[in-house]
């Protein structure tokens, strides 16, 4: 969750704010406001309701051409098959703020039962998502949340605090306890990365981080080439950099590729969040000592089960409600409609070969 203070706004001014932000093409960390009053729980939940067959469950990740999204939605597909539903996958080829809006509008026309979306911007998607909800479509965010007032539940990969703290800790270890570090993030609008970076910055205020200096947050937009160039640019601007922390699978892979073939190999650490299959060669050639991630397939799987439970009336998104998520077991909805998958895994040379995603 973003930690920015909640602003109390009337419904009308909140709507105007959302419309205004959408019009200007997106929301960056500082302009985001969670103007909603929380999850809309309409009818009462019936925990004994049977899961409906034939539910139309559509996945809309941040972007299609990202190996992370493939693994994530692959897990969703498996779940939809187990649920005897109809799986659909749509999405843009870039993660820019408003790139998902037209897809949401089409999904509404198609009368999907559930839209599972990783928001590229917390507010740009809101008017369309609320139209979907008005059309009785359940909206589940996963991976990257939308503003709370335009979705029914959020599948968070791990706690936001846990991810931010782990990024800070890995940076400290990898930088050898002191010196300059830089963040190489995804897009400037991404809800997930922005909330992790915010937690990271809070962590860096603690005494044990006193000798670590965050000199720059760069954005590779989850585009491989741009991320590579940004990594290169960071070293040109900050030749004394001790570590690049990339809280994005695209960014960390591009940064590792750059460092591994440069004179900075062995001098500049790369850490953050990555896919074991993309990172294996850089762990084995010693460019990367440690990084972290959850299993993206499980997020997609859990999101499909949450969506089906909601579309069947078992849950409404209210805190305390429980539902069963197939092989993952039972989950309880937390504050603000958030469902946490579980703790992330740390990968090193010792364990990386046990993972295949
Ligand atoms: C990228 C995307 C995604 C994020 C992972 C860690 O693939 O930005 O949203 O969760 O990295």
Boltz pocket constraint, residues with backbone or C-beta under 6 A from the ligand:
constraints:
  - pocket:
      binder: B
      contacts: [[A, 62], [A, 66], [A, 68], [A, 69], [A, 118], [A, 143], [A, 144], [A, 186], [A, 192], [A, 222], [A, 247], [A, 248], [A, 249], [A, 250], [A, 273], [A, 274]]
      max_distance: 6.0
